[in-house]
Amino acid sequence: MPIPLIRTNYNFLFYLREGSFLQQIDNEEYHVKTNSVVFVSAGTASSLKKVSKRTKGYFIPFTKRSRIFSLIALVSVHSQMVISIVIYCLSPLGIFNFSGAMTKNTTTRLIGLEHPLAMITAIVLITIGYSKSKRATDVRVKFKHIAIFYSIALALILLRIPWS
């Protein structure tokens, strides 16, 4: 399935899980192997030359829609933070339960201290990632900031949700 040389108006990323392919970017050819990432900037001529039979991976385009999704995520977590602070201040498990005895019990410590601090830290990371992305001039740097900061924030959120 070779793809002819084309010039895209968006950035995209290939993540290759297994297999290999030959990618031409402008006048350079790159042999891409398993567990590799290829980033192609908007306006760059790109072509997929040879693809092995068992190639598996991801193609991730970064368009203006990606920017909108990152803004929606930013607004969503800030809205959630406002609602959560109100609930934390009104709930008997929240700020009214804060004491030295609370920190000795793992469940109350998670709900009353660790979860709120982790969520605030995640929201700060998302805000920093969005701000750095907005200020960056290079497109690669913009999406790199969003990918790194949003991924760390998502991991932190998932680690500190009281699942049971």
C-alpha positions, 0 to 999 in steps of 0.5 A: 500500500505505498502512498505517493509523495503528498504535502499535507496541511496538518501535522501527524504522528506515526507510532509503529508498534510492530513491523517496519516501513520506509518513509520519505520526508522531503528528500530523505528516506527513513527506515522506521522499525518497531517501537518508533515514532515519526512526526511529520510537520504540516507543509512537508512532502511525505510518502510511505514507500514500503510497508512490511506485511505485519505492520501495526501502529497508530496514525495520529493527525494534529489539526485545528480540531486537536487544539479545540479538544485540548481547550475543551479538556482545559475548560472541563477540568477547571469546571470540575475543580470548581464543583469539587471544591464546593463539594469538598467544603460542604461534605462531612468527609471533606474539610470538616473531617480534616484531622490527624486521625484522618491521616492514619486511616488510608481510606479517609486519607485518600478521600480527604487529602491525597485525591484532592491534592492529586487532582489539583496537581493534575489541573495545574499540569494541564494548565501549564501544558496548554499555556506552553503549547499556546506560547510555542511557535514551532508546531512540534513543540506545541503538540509535544507540550500538550502530549506530555503534560496532558498524559502525566495529568491523566495518569495522575488522575487515574492513579488517585481516583478512589476506584473502590 
